[in-house]
Amino acid sequence: MLKTFSITNIGRKRKLNQDYVYTSEQPVGSLPNLFIVADGMGGHNAGDYASKVTVETIVEKVAASSETERTRILDEAIQAANTLVRTRAGESAELEGMGTTVVAATCDGNRLCVANVGDSRLYVVNGKEIRQVTRDHSWVEEMVRRGGLGKEEARNHPDRNIITRAVGADESVKVDFFSVILKEGDMILMCTDGLTSMLEDEEIRMILDGARDIVEKAEELVAAANERGGRDNISVILIDPLD
């Protein structure tokens, strides 16, 4: 039986929350459950519109899909969202150039399927370690992988918010997929970079390990990110899959 909790917070510096989260512990189409985090980008209200329409489209397409293979279901849904975001952006000057990250997951017992575009993240966390499953599609992460930047330099780099892949950026979007076998004691954390740009991975692990229950864990993560400055919107989904 899954235990989940989600929270989104505007942070301390932004005037608008451009993050959008969705959780369903119940089946959506052929998927046993569905969890999505999106972090929109674009001027005025374009970013929050991009994240909202992307998540809503993914849910709608997953629910209607006749596919049974999970990566194909998610890929087709994200491609449909990409097409719609581009279409809407072309219809309105205010929405021009909008886009969004997206990380989506579905969990069947101890098997986790993850889809990712952009730099929102999914981690698997337990009392001993925190492991980032997704790979950021960002300029600084590309530089780290090539050896041009160290991890600490990347964290504080002025271009750390430049992403190299987003829903709405190109005619088609390449989605990364990950499959994870969960162990007893593992918890899933999905989040936007408003959390990870404020807190080190080990700090996140310690907060999760120290809080009493899933609600307190999520709320303390948001509070800690805001205490550090809350430079961006902060969104968190926590999933305890083997509770």
Secondary structure, DSSP 4 states (H G I P E B T S, - for coil): --EEEEEEE-TTT-SS--EEEEEESS-BTTBS-EEEEEEEE-TTTHHHHHHHHHHHHHHHHHHH-----HHHHHHHHHHHHHHHHHHHHHH-GGGTT-EE-EEEEEEETTEEEEEEESS-EEEEE-SS-EEE-S---BHHHHHHHHTSS-HHHHHH-TTTT-BS--BTTSSS---EEEEEE--TT-EEEEE-HHHHTTS-HHHHHHHHHHSSSHHHHHHHHHHHHHHTT--S-EEEEEEETT-
